[in-house]
């Protein structure tokens, strides 16, 4: 396994994956900024629409997988 430059004990992240990894503190900070920008009153509506979008995306991805199998 290749190692990161300057640190023989830390493995390198796979290409393109390092940008997608968030820690708990980063996610909490992002949620806090969204809450301040959007406003606390609009947050439940925003989470409902995000959940609905995630369900639609999941069902479409499943349909595409089934279509590829056929």
NURO-907720 format. One line per field, with one value per residue: residue in one letter; chain; x, y, z of N, C-alpha, C, CB in turn. Coordinates in nm, 2 decimals, padded with zeros to 4 digits. Atoms other than C-alpha are relative to their C-alpha. Glycine has a CB too. Layout:
N
r: (A, ...)
c: (A, ...)
n.u: (X, ...)
n.v: (Y, ...)
n.w: (Z, ...)
ca.u: (X, ...)
ca.v: (Y, ...)
ca.w: (Z, ...)
c.u: (X, ...)
c.v: (Y, ...)
c.w: (Z, ...)
cb.u: (X, ...)
cb.v: (Y, ...)
cb.w: (Z, ...)
% end
This chain:
70
r: (X, X, X, X, X, X, X, X, X, X, X, X, X, X, X, X, X, X, X, X, X, X, X, X, X, X, X, X, X, X, X, X, X, X, X, X, X, X, X, X, X, X, X, X, X, X, X, X, X, X, X, X, X, X, X, X, X, X, X, X, X, X, X, X, X, X, X, X, X, X)
c: (A, A, A, A, A, A, A, A, A, A, A, A, A, A, A, A, A, A, A, A, A, A, A, A, A, A, A, A, A, A, A, A, A, A, A, A, A, A, A, A, A, A, A, A, A, A, A, A, A, A, A, A, A, A, A, A, A, A, A, A, A, A, A, A, A, A, A, A, A, A)
n.u: (00.09, -00.09, 00.01, 00.00, -00.13, -00.04, 00.05, 00.00, 00.10, 00.13, 00.02, 00.06, 00.14, 00.02, 00.02, 00.13, 00.08, -00.03, 00.08, 00.14, 00.01, 00.02, 00.01, 00.12, 00.00, 00.02, 00.14, 00.07, -00.02, 00.08, 00.14, 00.02, 00.00, 00.12, 00.11, 00.00, 00.03, 00.14, 00.09, 00.05, 00.14, 00.01, -00.08, 00.08, 00.04, -00.12, -00.03, 00.10, -00.03, -00.12, 00.03, 00.08, -00.10, -00.08, 00.08, 00.01, -00.13, -00.02, 00.09, -00.05, -00.12, 00.04, 00.06, -00.11, -00.07, 00.09, 00.00, -00.13, 00.01, 00.09)
n.v: (-00.12, -00.12, -00.09, -00.14, -00.06, -00.06, 00.08, 00.14, 00.08, -00.05, 00.04, -00.10, 00.02, 00.03, -00.12, -00.05, 00.03, -00.09, -00.12, 00.03, 00.04, -00.11, 00.04, -00.04, -00.14, -00.07, 00.01, -00.09, -00.14, -00.03, -00.01, -00.12, -00.11, 00.01, -00.05, -00.15, -00.06, 00.03, -00.05, 00.12, 00.02, 00.07, 00.13, 00.12, 00.01, 00.03, 00.14, 00.09, 00.01, 00.08, 00.14, 00.04, 00.01, 00.12, 00.11, 00.00, 00.04, 00.14, 00.08, -00.01, 00.08, 00.14, 00.03, 00.01, 00.12, 00.10, -00.01, 00.05, 00.15, 00.05)
n.w: (00.00, 00.00, -00.11, 00.02, -00.01, -00.13, -00.11, 00.04, -00.07, 00.04, 00.14, 00.09, 00.03, 00.15, 00.08, 00.01, -00.11, -00.11, -00.01, -00.04, -00.14, -00.10, -00.14, -00.07, -00.03, 00.12, 00.03, -00.10, 00.04, 00.12, -00.05, -00.07, 00.10, 00.07, -00.09, -00.01, 00.13, 00.03, -00.11, -00.08, 00.03, 00.13, -00.01, 00.01, 00.14, 00.08, -00.03, 00.07, 00.15, 00.02, -00.02, 00.11, 00.12, -00.02, 00.03, 00.15, 00.05, -00.02, 00.09, 00.14, 00.01, 00.00, 00.13, 00.09, -00.03, 00.05, 00.14, 00.05, -00.01, 00.10)
ca.u: (00.00, 00.15, 00.21, 00.16, 00.47, 00.64, 00.45, 00.55, 00.27, -00.02, -00.16, -00.26, -00.63, -00.76, -00.77, -01.08, -01.20, -01.02, -01.24, -01.56, -01.47, -01.61, -01.57, -01.84, -01.72, -01.72, -02.08, -02.19, -02.04, -02.21, -02.55, -02.50, -02.42, -02.72, -02.95, -02.83, -02.85, -03.19, -03.34, -03.47, -03.83, -03.76, -03.54, -03.82, -03.94, -03.59, -03.53, -03.86, -03.77, -03.42, -03.56, -03.81, -03.53, -03.32, -03.60, -03.66, -03.29, -03.28, -03.58, -03.44, -03.10, -03.27, -03.47, -03.16, -02.99, -03.29, -03.29, -02.92, -02.99, -03.26)
ca.v: (00.00, 00.34, 00.59, 00.96, 01.18, 01.27, 01.02, 00.66, 00.54, 00.72, 00.54, 00.75, 00.80, 00.65, 00.90, 01.12, 00.99, 01.23, 01.52, 01.33, 01.24, 01.46, 01.42, 01.47, 01.82, 01.93, 01.80, 01.98, 02.30, 02.27, 02.20, 02.50, 02.73, 02.60, 02.66, 03.02, 03.09, 02.92, 03.02, 02.79, 02.83, 02.69, 02.40, 02.14, 02.21, 02.19, 01.85, 01.71, 01.81, 01.67, 01.34, 01.33, 01.40, 01.13, 00.88, 00.97, 00.94, 00.60, 00.47, 00.60, 00.44, 00.11, 00.13, 00.19, -00.11, -00.33, -00.20, -00.28, -00.64, -00.69)
ca.w: (00.00, -00.09, 00.18, 00.20, 00.14, 00.46, 00.68, 00.65, 00.87, 00.70, 00.39, 00.10, 00.03, -00.30, -00.58, -00.57, -00.24, -00.01, -00.10, -00.01, 00.35, 00.62, 00.99, 01.25, 01.33, 00.97, 00.92, 01.24, 01.12, 00.78, 00.95, 01.17, 00.88, 00.69, 00.99, 01.02, 00.65, 00.59, 00.92, 01.19, 01.08, 00.73, 00.85, 00.89, 00.54, 00.40, 00.57, 00.44, 00.08, 00.12, 00.24, -00.04, -00.30, -00.14, -00.17, -00.54, -00.61, -00.45, -00.64, -00.97, -00.90, -00.82, -01.14, -01.34, -01.18, -01.27, -01.62, -01.67, -01.55, -01.81)
c.u: (00.09, -00.03, 00.01, 00.14, 00.02, -00.05, 00.00, -00.11, -00.14, -00.03, -00.07, -00.15, -00.01, -00.03, -00.15, -00.09, 00.03, -00.09, -00.14, -00.01, -00.01, 00.00, -00.13, 00.00, -00.02, -00.15, -00.08, 00.01, -00.08, -00.15, -00.03, -00.01, -00.13, -00.12, 00.00, -00.04, -00.15, -00.10, -00.06, -00.14, -00.02, 00.07, -00.08, -00.04, 00.11, 00.04, -00.10, 00.03, 00.13, -00.02, -00.08, 00.09, 00.09, -00.07, -00.02, 00.12, 00.02, -00.08, 00.05, 00.13, -00.03, -00.06, 00.10, 00.08, -00.08, 00.00, 00.13, 00.00, -00.08, 00.06)
c.v: (00.12, 00.09, 00.14, 00.06, 00.06, -00.07, -00.15, -00.09, 00.04, -00.04, 00.11, -00.03, -00.04, 00.13, 00.04, -00.03, 00.09, 00.12, -00.03, -00.04, 00.11, -00.07, 00.05, 00.15, 00.08, 00.00, 00.09, 00.14, 00.04, 00.01, 00.13, 00.12, 00.00, 00.05, 00.15, 00.06, -00.02, 00.06, -00.13, -00.03, -00.08, -00.13, -00.12, -00.02, -00.04, -00.15, -00.09, -00.01, -00.07, -00.15, -00.05, -00.01, -00.12, -00.13, -00.02, -00.05, -00.15, -00.09, 00.00, -00.09, -00.15, -00.04, -00.01, -00.13, -00.12, 00.00, -00.05, -00.15, -00.07, 00.00)
c.w: (00.00, 00.12, -00.04, 00.01, 00.14, 00.12, -00.04, 00.06, -00.04, -00.14, -00.07, -00.02, -00.15, -00.08, -00.01, 00.12, 00.12, 00.01, 00.05, 00.15, 00.09, 00.14, 00.06, 00.02, -00.12, -00.04, 00.10, -00.04, -00.12, 00.04, 00.07, -00.10, -00.08, 00.08, 00.01, -00.13, -00.04, 00.10, 00.06, -00.04, -00.13, 00.00, -00.01, -00.15, -00.09, 00.02, -00.06, -00.15, -00.03, 00.01, -00.12, -00.13, 00.02, -00.04, -00.15, -00.06, 00.02, -00.08, -00.14, -00.02, 00.00, -00.13, -00.11, 00.01, -00.06, -00.15, -00.06, 00.01, -00.11, -00.13)
cb.u: (-00.10, -00.03, 00.11, -00.10, 00.02, -00.05, -00.14, 00.14, 00.01, -00.02, -00.09, 00.07, -00.09, -00.12, 00.06, -00.07, 00.02, 00.15, -00.01, -00.05, 00.13, -00.13, 00.12, -00.01, 00.14, 00.08, -00.05, 00.05, 00.15, 00.02, -00.03, 00.12, 00.12, -00.03, 00.02, 00.14, 00.09, -00.02, -00.11, 00.00, -00.08, 00.06, 00.08, -00.12, -00.06, 00.12, 00.01, -00.14, 00.00, 00.11, -00.08, -00.11, 00.09, 00.05, -00.14, -00.05, 00.11, -00.02, -00.14, 00.03, 00.09, -00.10, -00.11, 00.09, 00.03, -00.14, -00.02, 00.11, -00.05, -00.13)
cb.v: (00.00, 00.08, -00.03, 00.08, 00.10, 00.14, 00.05, -00.06, 00.02, 00.15, -00.13, 00.02, 00.12, -00.10, -00.02, -00.07, -00.15, 00.04, 00.05, -00.11, -00.09, 00.07, 00.04, -00.07, 00.04, -00.06, -00.15, -00.03, 00.03, -00.12, -00.12, 00.02, -00.01, -00.15, -00.07, 00.04, -00.06, -00.15, 00.09, 00.04, 00.13, 00.09, 00.00, 00.00, 00.14, 00.09, -00.02, 00.06, 00.15, 00.05, -00.02, 00.11, 00.13, -00.01, 00.00, 00.14, 00.08, -00.03, 00.05, 00.14, 00.03, -00.03, 00.11, 00.12, -00.03, 00.01, 00.15, 00.06, -00.04, 00.07)
cb.w: (00.12, -00.13, 00.11, 00.09, -00.11, 00.01, 00.03, 00.04, 00.15, 00.02, 00.00, -00.13, 00.03, -00.02, -00.14, -00.12, 00.05, -00.01, -00.14, -00.08, 00.03, -00.03, 00.08, 00.13, 00.06, -00.12, 00.01, 00.14, -00.03, -00.10, 00.08, 00.10, -00.10, -00.05, 00.14, 00.04, -00.11, -00.02, -00.06, 00.15, -00.02, -00.11, 00.12, 00.09, -00.06, 00.04, 00.15, 00.02, -00.05, 00.10, 00.13, -00.03, 00.00, 00.14, 00.07, -00.05, 00.06, 00.15, 00.02, -00.04, 00.12, 00.11, -00.04, 00.01, 00.15, 00.06, -00.04, 00.08, 00.14, 00.00)
% end
